[in-house]
Structures are given as C-alpha cells and as structure tokens.
Amino acid sequence: MISVTDLSMHFGEKVLFERANFQLNYGNHYGLVGANGSGKSTLMRILSGGMTAEKGAINVPGTIKLGILKQNHFIYEDESIIDVVMMGKKRLWDAIKEKNSLTEENQVTEQIGKRIAELEIVIADHNGYQAEAEASELLAGLGIQQVKQTDHLSTLSGGYKLRVLLAQCLFSEPDFLLLDEPTNHLDIASIIWLEEYLNRFPGTCLIISHDQYFLNRVSTHIIDIDYEEVKIYTGNYKQYTREKELEISQKETEISRQEKKKEDLQQFIDRFKAKATKARQANSKAKQLDRMDDIVIKRTSRISPFFSFDICRPSGKVAFTTKNLSKAFDTTRVLEDISVEINRGEKLAVIGPNGIGKSTFLKLVADIIKPSSGTVQPGHEIYSGYCPQDHKDIIPDNTTPFEWLYSFSPGETVSMIRGLLGKVLIKGEDANKSTSALSGGESARLIFAGMMLQKPNLLLLDEPTNHMDIESLEALGNSLNDYPGTVVCVSHDRRFIESFATGILELKPNGFDLFSGSYQEYLEKQGEDHLDRSMSRSKSEKQKAPRKKAPVDNKKWRENNKAASKLKRTIQKNESRIADLEAQISGLDGEMMDDELYKSGNSDRLKAMLDRKDTLNGELNELFTVWEENQANLDKMALTSG
C-alpha cells in the first residue's frame, strides 16, 4: 500500500533514522513506538505529507485518503463542533463556505451566479446536503448530542475534543488513519470505544501511543524506532517486547564483547610496546585496534530521565482546604460543593469520567481560575508547581529550554542549569533549540526540570503522563513516591497512580468520594476498578449480553404491534415527502443550468431560486433525521416483539 525506501532524517547532529526501508500493507494496524525524541511524530508527519525527509522516497498511491489525528487538540478552539467535523472533507467544506459567503452578497451578479452554480455541483457531488446530518449523527454516536454541536470546541473537555477530531477523521472516510497519541485526555470508557472502533476499522492504521494495554488491543504490527533504525515486528505490543528484549540483550552483549576486546588489546599494547621482543606483536595489535575503531555499534535511544523533586520548605500541616467549591462556565455547572481538606505529604489521585471537572478542580486549587462560589484556602507556607495538559500554557514558543529554565533562577551557574537539563534528557544543542520544536515528552520533562529547580511543596499535575514514553513514566512515578511534599494528580493510568498515590478523590456527577489509602485499598472498599479497562470492558459486555426471553405478554404484544403499524405509515409518508423534495431540488438544479439565468437583470430571480433550494435542502435534512429516528424505533420494536 505505502512503500518507504532509504528514508533518512536528522536533527542537527542527532540521527533519528538512517536508510529506513519498509512497507505498510492495507488492513494492518501498526503501533509506532520509541523513546521521546526518537522521531515517531516526525515519521508520521513525513508519511502524511506534512514534512519532507532529507533523503529517501515514499510511494503513496494517489487514490488513498488519509485521516489524520494530530497531537495538538487545541487548534480549533473558536470553531463550532459541527464545523470542525465538516472540515474533514476539505473540498466540500471550502465549497460550502464560499457559497455561503457569495449568497450573503447584497447583489448577485452574473459572475457570482455562475460561481454559485459551480459550487452547487461540487456540493452535490460530495453529497453535501446530507453532510451536516451525517456529521451530526457521527457526533451523537460519540456522545456529543445535537444540542451541543453548534457550541465552540473550547466548551468541551480534552477527551471530548479528541472525540470531535476523531469524528473529523472518520467523516473524511479515510483508507489510512494516522493517530498521534489518541488516548491522551481520554477516560476509560472513551479508550474502550476507540479500541472497539479501531478493531472494526477495515483500513490501515498507524498509531503513536505509550499505552501498552491499548497497543496490545489494537495492533497487528509494531514499528519500532531505535538504534537509529526503523524496524517492523509482527504481532501486538506484548509479542514485540519479548522479541525486543532478546534483541537488546544480544546487542548489549555484542557491545560488551567489543569493548572488552578493545580494552584487552590496549592493555597488551601498553604493556609490550617498549619491549623489543614484543614490539612486532604490539604493532600488530595496534593495527587491529585501529581497525576496530572504525566499527560503530549503535546504542539504544531508550534512556530513563532522572527526576528528583524536593521542597524549598515544609508547608503547614494542612496543604489546602476547599469549602463548598463550585464552578460554572456560563450555564454549565462543572463542579458543585466540593469540600475537602488535604494534609501535608498526601499524594492524591483525582479520577472520574471526562467532563466531570478534574482539570477544573486542579486549576481552582492552582488559582488559575476563580470559583463561582465557595473557596480554596491554601495552607501555611504553601508554594505550588503546576503542570497543565497543554504545555504551551506555561512554555512560550519564542525561547529555548536553557533560557526558560534559567529564567526561574538567574543566580544559578550555567553548568548547573545544563546539568539539570541533561538529567531530563535535554542535552547538548537540544538545550538551545526553539521550545516550539520540542516534542510533547520533551516539553513535559522540561516542566519537571523547572519544578526540580523551584522546589515547590505542592505539585499539581494534570495528566502528566500524556506524551511521555514508558521509561519517563516509570521514572516520574518513582520520584513522586519519594517526594516529601504534597501531590494532587489527575490521571487515568492505573499503573502510574498505583506507584505513588496515598489517597483517591473520585469526582462523580452527583458529588465526590475522598478516600485515604492506596488505589488498591480504594478498590477493595469500592469493589469496582474504574481504571481497569478489562473490568470496564467485561461490565460493558455483560450489559450488552442477550437476556433470557420473558413470557409473552399478549396485551403488550398487541399494543406494540399497533404502534409499529402506525410508525410504518409515518415512515411511508416521510419517504414520499423525501422523494418529492428531492424531485423539486433536482428540478431547480435543471433550471439553474440555463445560461440566461446568469445575465444581468435576472439576479433577483437567481437569488430567489437559491433561497428556495436552501429551504428545500433544510427541510430535506430535517426529514432525513426524523426518518432515521423513526426507522431506528421501528427496528427496536421488531427486536422487542421478536
């Protein structure tokens, strides 16, 4: 399907991959893995046409439709939700926008009229008059109901924004899906939905993810970027790790053997080069050593960062208190009457479904936003550090990692700042590159370097594991466990939470639960694991399982049969009206092909025809929606009566 030949890419002196050769075949689902900064997003951008490689060739058949889910979920904030989905079909969306702009003109000239007719053909060719209804239906299937679909994307939580962008991908009817960190900002229910969708998707997928469970569920192959190479493994993530561990062991053995041999040769040369009887042998060994220096053995790019958080001073006994804390955005109530007291040294994991207010709670405690009612009272000597979901909220684009970190402590030495950046794997020239060029993982590690420098005694972390590779995730969990201060962390990653949490705050639609103890202890009390995907899945499957048929209720059967007959008559009327509307629209299309219509003096007639067509299309779309609802209800009745 897509073939890659001799693909090479560098950033400065750093080699991402060299002379990569591979093929992506139709129907396979590829998980793309590698350390942060290894080139995963770069490779995806090259394959999608968003970046040009330094060397090599990519053959993508011209008939392939790409559906791209980008890492940045915040680029359509001021667009309406339904419009964001419609943008998935660019040619259709551009035609609709241009037509709407032209029809708003006070005077429809002959030239404008002809252009509108051309746009009408484009819209009709792309089934444009049913497109909005299809986009709306797609959003509704993803849990975003029609009443919300005209709101700006900014009104949704991170997980629902991702659903909208995923709907945009699906609306484009792609053959090849490219998904960059699709599980970031998703709750467990959303991840399960995405897993199930991808397992049904017949085309090709390329997915960047650090979620091992997710990759196990959806991948048929793993593409690994390591040792400056791109290599494809057959099987899911678990199968890949077994093969990869064996490969790493073999490579490390090869490196050790090579270095030991070089050391032995050097010792022989140093010992005998001054002795006449051994000089010839020493020279021979020296030549052998020189030849070995030409052999370069690449090392793995998987390196763990070093996180070590400390506090500038202890806080008071109580870290912070909230009393009747509530927050509303316009008419939408997000949090209501949250009253908690968090003591010094507690490490609180905040869990709950998307949209419940987890990020809002964190921003209220961080004093980034103000409550609608209630209070947040910081404890004595509290000094907080905040890590947002979107790193651009605190890292500007017009600086470098060194400059940004140095700004927090201008009195520190250059070597100290460089050393701290090195600990979080921002080394050498990377310290001076633009922050706009940082990967998601690099940005997260830079924020943690800032916290290590500033030493806050309260860490407020909003989905900190997003964009982080497995090595960084494990290092962060261990460092939070050792941290002497207080932690409040929003996360949906059970393994990460288990590594440090001493308390659980679960936000619910009807209130909240505050539990003191580990996540495992919380589970033993609650009896249900909200972050265990397998349990959530089995519960969902149980709910979907067919029930045993109850004895037939003849009266209820007759009532159902009567209602079904009435609904069938309504559907028949709908279908008749749909046919009539389609005939009227077709007739208008025929009239609008007349060149006379676009001559001067006929602009009022043309405008009237366009208005009439818009009215008919509006009625047709509404009628299609009603027809689909009635047909669905009739299908349900058939299942019930069966």
C-alpha positions in Angstrom: 0.0 0.0 0.0 2.7 2.5 1.1 6.4 1.8 0.5 9.3 3.6 2.0 12.8 3.4 0.5 16.1 4.6 2.0 14.4 7.2 4.3 16.8 9.3 6.4 16.2 12.1 8.9 18.5 14.1 11.2 18.0 17.0 13.7 21.4 18.7 13.8 24.0 16.0 14.6 21.3 13.7 16.0 20.4 10.8 13.7 16.7 9.8 14.0 16.8 7.1 11.4 19.0 6.2 8.5 18.2 4.4 5.2 14.9 3.0 6.5 13.1 0.6 4.2 9.6 -0.8 5.0 6.1 -1.2 3.6 2.7 -0.6 5.2 0.1 -3.0 3.9 -3.6 -2.5 3.6 -5.7 -3.7 6.6 -2.7 -3.9 9.1 -2.8 -1.8 12.2 0.7 -0.5 13.2 1.7 0.7 16.6 4.5 3.2 16.4 6.8 3.2 19.4 10.1 4.6 20.5 11.7 6.9 23.1 10.6 10.5 23.3 12.5 12.5 20.6 13.4 9.3 18.6 11.4 10.6 15.7 7.9 9.0 16.0 5.9 12.2 15.2 8.5 13.2 12.6 8.0 9.9 10.8 4.2 10.3 11.0 4.4 13.8 9.6 6.6 12.6 6.7 4.2 9.8 5.8 1.2 12.2 5.9 3.0 14.7 3.7 3.4 17.3 6.4 7.2 17.2 6.3 9.8 16.3 3.7 12.5 13.8 4.6 16.2 14.7 4.0 16.7 11.6 1.9 14.7 8.7 0.5 11.4 8.1 -1.2 7.8 7.5 -0.1 5.3 6.0 -2.6 1.7 6.7 -1.5 -0.9 5.8 -4.1 -2.8 8.9 -5.2 -6.2 7.2 -4.5 -5.5 6.8 -0.8 -7.5 9.1 1.5 -5.6 10.0 4.7 -7.4 10.6 8.0 -5.0 12.4 10.4 -5.5 12.9 14.1 -2.9 15.4 15.3 -1.2 15.6 18.7 -2.4 19.2 19.2 -6.1 19.1 20.2 -6.4 22.8 20.8 -6.2 24.3 17.2 -10.0 24.6 16.6 -11.0 26.2 19.9 -13.1 29.0 18.3 -14.8 26.8 15.7 -18.2 25.2 16.2 -18.1 21.5 16.9 -20.2 20.5 13.9 -18.0 22.7 11.6 -14.8 21.0 12.9 -16.2 17.6 11.8 -17.3 19.0 8.4 -13.7 20.2 7.8 -12.8 16.6 7.4 -13.9 16.8 3.7 -11.9 19.8 2.7 -13.2 20.3 -0.8 -16.8 20.1 0.4 -16.2 22.4 3.3 -14.4 25.0 1.1 -17.3 24.9 -1.4 -19.9 25.4 1.4 -18.0 28.3 2.9 -17.5 30.0 -0.4 -21.2 29.5 -1.4 -22.4 30.9 1.9 -20.1 33.9 1.5 -21.4 34.6 -2.0 -25.1 34.2 -1.2 -24.6 36.8 1.6 -23.8 39.4 -1.1 -26.5 42.1 -1.5 -26.3 41.9 -5.3 -25.9 38.6 -7.1 -24.1 39.4 -10.3 -23.8 37.2 -13.4 -20.3 36.2 -12.4 -21.3 35.4 -8.8 -24.3 33.4 -10.1 -22.1 31.2 -12.3 -19.7 30.6 -9.5 -22.5 29.6 -7.2 -23.8 27.1 -9.8 -20.3 25.6 -10.0 -20.1 25.3 -6.2 -23.6 23.7 -6.2 -22.2 20.9 -8.4 -19.2 20.4 -6.1 -21.5 20.2 -3.1 -23.9 17.8 -4.8 -21.1 15.6 -5.9 -19.9 15.2 -2.3 -23.5 14.6 -1.0 -23.2 17.9 0.7 -26.8 18.5 1.5 -26.8 15.4 3.7 -23.3 16.0 5.0 -24.3 18.1 8.1 -26.9 15.4 9.1 -24.2 12.7 8.7 -21.7 14.7 10.8 -24.3 15.3 13.4 -25.2 11.6 13.6 -21.5 10.7 13.9 -21.0 13.2 16.8 -24.1 11.8 18.5 -22.7 8.3 18.2 -19.6 9.6 20.0 -21.7 11.0 22.9 -21.9 14.7 21.7 -25.6 15.4 21.4 -27.2 17.8 18.8 -27.9 20.5 21.4 -24.1 20.9 22.0 -22.9 20.6 18.4 -23.2 24.3 17.5 -21.1 25.3 20.6 -17.4 26.2 20.2 -14.9 23.3 20.6 -13.4 25.2 23.6 -16.5 24.4 25.6 -15.6 20.7 25.7 -13.2 18.8 27.9 -10.0 17.4 26.4 -11.4 13.9 25.9 -14.4 15.2 24.1 -12.3 17.5 21.9 -10.4 14.4 20.9 -13.7 12.7 20.0 -14.6 15.6 17.8 -11.3 15.4 16.0 -11.7 11.7 15.7 -15.1 12.3 14.2 -13.4 14.7 11.7 -11.1 11.8 10.7 -14.0 9.4 10.3 -16.1 11.9 8.4 -13.4 12.1 5.8 -13.9 8.4 5.0 -10.2 7.6 5.1 -8.4 4.5 3.9 -5.4 5.2 6.1 -5.7 6.5 9.7 -2.7 8.3 11.3 -3.3 8.8 15.0 -0.8 10.6 17.2 -1.4 9.8 20.9 -5.1 9.2 20.5 -5.6 8.0 24.2 -4.3 11.3 25.6 -7.1 13.1 27.5 -9.5 10.1 27.2 -11.2 8.4 30.1 -11.5 4.6 30.2 -14.9 4.5 28.5 -13.6 6.6 25.6 -10.5 4.4 25.3 -12.6 1.3 25.1 -14.8 2.9 22.5 -11.7 3.8 20.4 -10.3 0.3 20.8 -13.5 -1.3 19.6 -13.8 1.1 16.6 -10.2 0.5 15.5 -10.7 -3.3 15.7 -13.6 -2.9 13.3 -11.8 -0.4 11.0 -11.0 -2.2 7.7 -8.3 0.1 6.5 -4.7 0.7 7.6 -3.8 2.4 10.9 -0.6 4.0 12.1 -0.9 4.8 15.9 1.6 6.5 18.2 0.9 5.5 21.8 2.8 4.9 25.0 -0.2 3.0 26.4 0.9 -0.6 26.3 -2.6 -2.1 27.0 -4.1 0.0 24.2 -1.4 -1.2 21.7 -2.0 -4.8 22.8 -5.6 -4.4 21.9 -5.4 -2.7 18.5 -2.0 -3.6 16.9 -1.3 -6.3 14.4 2.3 -5.0 14.0 4.7 -2.8 15.9 7.0 -0.2 14.2 10.0 0.4 16.5 12.3 3.4 16.1 15.5 2.6 17.9 19.3 2.2 17.2 18.7 4.9 14.5 16.7 2.3 12.6 13.0 1.7 11.8 12.0 -1.9 12.2 8.6 -3.7 11.9 7.7 -6.5 14.3 4.7 -8.8 13.6 2.3 -9.1 16.5 0.9 -6.9 19.3 2.9 -4.9 21.9 3.4 -7.9 24.2 4.8 -10.1 21.4 7.1 -7.2 20.3 8.5 -6.7 23.8 9.6 -10.3 24.1 11.4 -10.1 20.8 12.8 -6.7 21.6 14.2 -7.8 24.9 16.0 -10.6 23.3 17.4 -8.2 20.6 18.6 -5.7 23.3 20.3 -8.5 25.2 22.1 -9.6 22.1 23.1 -6.0 21.2 24.4 -5.2 24.7 26.3 -8.5 24.7 27.9 -7.5 21.4 28.8 -4.1 22.7 30.3 -5.5 25.9 32.3 -8.1 24.0 33.6 -5.5 21.6 34.6 -3.1 24.4 36.3 -5.9 26.4 38.3 -6.9 23.3 39.4 -3.3 22.7 40.4 -3.0 26.4 42.4 -6.2 26.2 44.2 -5.1 23.1 45.1 -1.7 24.6 46.5 -3.3 27.7 48.7 -5.6 25.6 49.9 -2.6 23.6 50.7 -0.6 26.7 52.5 -3.5 28.3 54.7 -4.7 25.5 55.2 -1.7 23.1 58.5 -0.8 24.8 59.9 -4.4 24.7 61.9 -5.2 21.6 60.9 -8.9 21.7 57.2 -8.0 21.7 57.2 -4.8 19.6 56.2 -6.5 16.5 53.2 -8.2 18.2 52.3 -4.9 19.9 52.3 -3.1 16.5 50.1 -5.8 15.1 47.7 -5.4 18.0 47.7 -1.6 17.5 46.7 -2.0 13.8 43.9 -4.4 14.9 42.7 -1.8 17.5 42.7 0.9 14.8 40.5 -1.2 12.6 38.1 -1.8 15.5 37.7 1.9 16.0 36.0 2.0 12.6 33.3 -0.4 13.8 30.4 1.7 15.2 27.9 -0.2 17.4 24.7 1.9 17.8 23.2 2.1 21.2 19.5 2.1 22.1 17.7 5.5 22.3 15.7 4.3 25.3 17.2 6.1 28.3 15.4 6.9 31.5 15.4 10.5 32.7 16.4 11.4 36.3 13.6 13.1 38.3 14.2 14.1 41.9 11.7 16.5 43.4 12.5 18.3 46.7 10.8 21.1 48.6 12.1 24.6 49.4 10.4 24.5 52.8 7.8 22.4 54.6 4.2 23.7 54.4 1.8 23.8 57.3 0.0 20.7 58.5 -2.9 21.4 56.1 -1.8 21.8 52.4 -5.1 23.3 51.3 -8.9 23.2 52.1 -11.9 23.7 49.8 -15.3 24.7 51.2 -18.4 24.3 49.0 -16.2 24.8 46.0 -18.3 25.2 42.8 -17.6 26.3 39.3 -19.9 27.0 36.3 -19.0 28.1 32.8 -21.9 30.2 31.5 -24.9 27.9 32.3 -22.9 24.7 32.5 -22.2 23.5 36.1 -18.9 21.7 36.3 -18.2 21.3 40.0 -20.6 21.7 42.9 -20.0 21.8 46.7 -16.6 20.1 46.8 -15.4 20.3 50.4 -12.1 18.6 51.2 -9.1 19.0 53.4 -5.7 17.8 52.1 -2.9 17.4 54.6 0.8 17.9 54.1 2.5 14.9 52.4 -0.7 13.4 51.0 -0.5 12.2 47.4 -3.9 12.5 45.9 -5.0 10.9 42.6 -8.1 12.6 41.1 -10.1 10.3 38.9 -13.5 10.4 37.2 -15.0 10.4 33.7 -14.2 13.1 31.1 -16.1 16.4 31.6 -16.6 15.8 35.3 -14.3 18.7 36.3 -11.0 17.1 37.2 -8.9 19.7 35.3 -11.1 22.5 36.6 -10.6 21.4 40.2 -6.8 21.5 39.7 -7.0 25.0 38.1 -9.1 26.2 41.0 -6.5 24.9 43.6 -3.7 26.4 41.5 -5.6 29.8 41.5 -5.5 29.9 37.7 -9.3 30.3 37.6 -11.7 31.6 40.2 -14.6 29.7 41.7 -18.2 30.6 41.0 -18.9 30.1 44.7 -17.1 28.5 47.6 -13.4 28.9 48.5 -9.9 27.4 48.2 -7.8 28.1 51.2 -4.0 27.4 50.8 -2.2 26.1 53.8 0.6 28.0 55.6 3.8 28.4 53.5 2.3 26.6 50.5 4.3 27.1 47.3 2.8 25.2 44.3 4.0 24.0 40.9 1.5 23.3 38.2 1.8 21.1 35.1 -1.1 21.6 32.6 -2.3 19.3 29.9 -1.3 21.7 27.3 2.4 22.6 27.9 2.1 25.7 25.8 0.1 27.3 28.6 3.4 27.8 30.5 6.2 27.3 27.9 6.2 30.1 25.3 7.4 29.4 21.7 9.9 32.2 21.5 12.6 30.9 23.8 14.9 27.9 24.4 14.9 25.2 27.1 18.0 26.8 28.6 16.6 30.3 28.6 13.2 29.1 30.0 14.8 27.2 32.8 17.4 29.8 33.6 14.6 32.5 34.0 13.5 30.8 37.2 16.8 31.1 38.9 19.1 33.7 37.2 21.7 33.3 40.0 22.4 29.7 39.2 25.5 28.7 37.2 25.3 27.7 33.5 26.8 24.3 34.4 24.1 23.7 37.0 21.3 24.6 34.5 22.9 22.5 31.8 23.3 19.6 34.2 19.6 19.8 35.2 18.5 19.8 31.6 20.8 16.8 31.0 19.1 14.9 33.8 15.8 15.2 31.9 17.4 14.2 28.6 17.6 17.6 27.0 21.3 17.5 26.1 23.8 19.3 24.0 22.4 21.5 21.3 18.8 20.5 22.3 19.1 22.9 25.2 19.4 25.8 22.7 16.7 24.8 20.1 13.4 26.7 20.0 10.8 25.5 22.5 8.3 25.4 19.6 10.3 22.4 18.3 10.1 20.4 21.5 8.2 17.1 21.4 5.4 16.6 23.9 7.6 14.4 26.0 10.5 16.9 25.9 8.1 19.7 27.0 6.8 17.6 29.9 10.3 16.8 31.1 11.3 20.5 30.8 8.4 21.4 33.1 9.6 18.8 35.6 13.1 20.2 35.4 11.6 23.6 36.3 9.9 22.0 39.3 13.1 20.4 40.4 14.8 23.8 40.3 12.0 25.7 42.0 11.3 23.1 44.7 7.5 23.7 45.3 5.9 21.8 48.2 2.7 21.2 46.4 2.7 19.6 42.9 -0.5 20.0 40.8 -0.2 17.6 37.8 -2.9 17.4 35.1 -2.4 14.2 33.1 1.4 14.4 33.4 2.0 11.1 31.6 0.5 12.4 28.3 3.2 12.3 25.6 5.7 10.6 27.9 7.4 7.4 27.0 7.4 4.3 29.2 10.8 5.0 30.7 9.9 8.5 31.6 6.5 7.4 33.0 8.2 4.9 35.4 10.8 7.4 36.5 8.1 10.0 37.3 6.1 7.6 39.3 9.1 6.6 41.4 10.1 10.2 42.0 6.6 11.2 43.1 6.6 8.3 45.6 9.9 9.6 47.1 8.8 13.3 47.1 8.4 14.8 50.6 5.7 17.3 49.6 2.0 17.1 48.6 0.8 15.9 45.2 -2.6 16.3 43.5 -2.5 14.4 40.2 -5.2 13.9 37.5 -4.6 10.6 35.6 -6.4 7.7 34.1 -3.3 5.4 34.1 -3.8 2.8 36.9 -0.2 1.6 37.0 1.1 5.2 37.3 -1.4 6.0 40.1 -0.5 2.8 42.0 3.2 3.9 42.0 2.6 6.9 44.4 -1.0 7.6 45.4 -1.9 7.6 49.1 -5.4 8.9 48.6 -8.1 9.0 45.9 -10.5 11.8 45.1 -13.2 10.5 42.7 -15.4 13.1 41.2 -18.9 12.0 40.3 -22.0 13.5 38.6 -23.8 13.5 42.0 -20.8 14.6 44.2 -17.5 13.1 45.2 -15.7 10.5 47.3 -12.5 11.2 49.2 -10.6 8.0 50.3 -7.4 7.9 52.3 -5.3 4.9 51.2 -3.7 3.4 48.2 -5.6 2.8 44.9 -5.6 -1.0 45.7 -7.2 -0.3 49.1 -9.7 2.0 47.5 -10.7 -0.8 45.1 -11.1 -3.2 48.0 -13.6 -0.8 49.5 -15.4 0.2 46.3 -15.5 -3.3 44.8 -15.1 -1.8 41.2 -12.0 -0.7 39.4 -12.8 2.5 37.4 -9.4 2.5 35.7 -9.2 -1.3 34.9 -10.0 -1.5 31.2 -10.7 -5.2 31.3 -13.2 -4.9 34.1 -14.9 -1.9 32.3 -15.0 -4.0 29.2 -16.4 -7.1 30.8 -19.1 -4.9 32.5 -19.9 -3.3 29.2 -20.1 -6.7 27.5 -22.4 -8.0 30.3 -24.7 -5.1 29.8 -24.8 -5.9 26.1 -25.3 -9.7 26.7 -28.7 -11.0 25.5 -31.3 -11.5 28.2 -33.5 -14.6 28.6 -36.9 -14.0 26.9 -39.7 -13.3 29.3 -43.1 -15.0 28.9 -45.1 -13.3 26.1 -47.5 -10.6 27.3 -50.3 -10.8 24.7 -51.7 -7.3 25.6 -48.3 -5.7 25.4 -47.6 -7.5 22.1 -50.8 -6.2 20.6 -50.0 -2.6 21.7 -46.5 -2.9 20.3 -47.8 -4.2 17.0 -50.3 -1.4 16.8 -47.7 1.2 17.5 -45.4 -0.4 14.9 -48.1 -0.2 12.2 -48.6 3.4 13.0 -44.9 4.1 12.8 -44.7 2.3 9.4 -47.3 4.6 8.0 -45.4 7.6 9.3 -42.2 6.3 7.7 -44.0 5.8 4.4 -45.3 9.4 4.5 -41.7 10.6 5.3 -40.3 8.6 2.3 -43.0 10.1 0.0 -42.2 13.6 1.1 -38.4 13.0 0.8 -38.9 11.8 -2.8 -41.0 14.9 -3.5 -38.3 17.3 -2.0 -35.6 15.5 -4.0 -37.6 16.0 -7.2 -38.1 19.7 -6.5 -34.4 20.2 -5.8 -33.5 18.3 -9.0 -35.9 20.5 -11.0 -34.2 23.6 -9.6 -30.8 22.2 -10.5 -32.0 21.8 -14.0 -33.4 25.4 -14.2 -30.1 26.7 -12.8 -28.2 25.2 -15.7 -29.8 27.8 -18.0 -27.2 30.4 -19.0 -29.9 33.1 -19.4 -30.3 33.0 -15.6 -26.9 34.5 -15.1 -27.3 37.5 -17.3 -27.8 41.0 -15.9 -31.4 41.7 -14.9 -32.0 38.1 -13.6 -30.2 38.4 -10.3 -33.4 38.7 -8.2 -34.8 35.5 -9.8 -31.5 33.7 -9.3 -31.3 34.7 -5.6 -34.9 33.6 -5.1 -34.1 30.2 -6.6 -31.0 29.8 -4.4 -33.1 30.7 -1.3 -35.8 28.2 -2.4 -33.1 25.5 -2.8 -31.6 26.2 0.6 -35.1 26.0 2.2 -35.8 22.7 0.5 -32.4 21.3 1.5 -33.0 22.3 5.1 -36.4 20.6 5.1 -34.9 17.5 3.5 -32.1 17.3 6.1 -34.6 17.6 9.0 -36.9 15.0 7.3 -33.9 12.6 6.9 -33.2 12.9 10.7 -36.8 12.2 11.6 -36.9 9.3 9.1 -33.7 7.8 10.7 -35.1 8.1 14.2 -38.4 6.5 13.2 -36.7 3.7 11.4 -34.5 3.0 14.4 -37.5 3.0 16.7 -39.2 0.5 14.3 -36.2 -1.7 14.4 -36.2 -1.7 18.2 -39.9 -2.6 18.2 -39.1 -5.5 15.9 -36.5 -6.8 18.3 -38.8 -6.4 21.3 -41.7 -8.3 19.6 -39.2 -10.9 18.4 
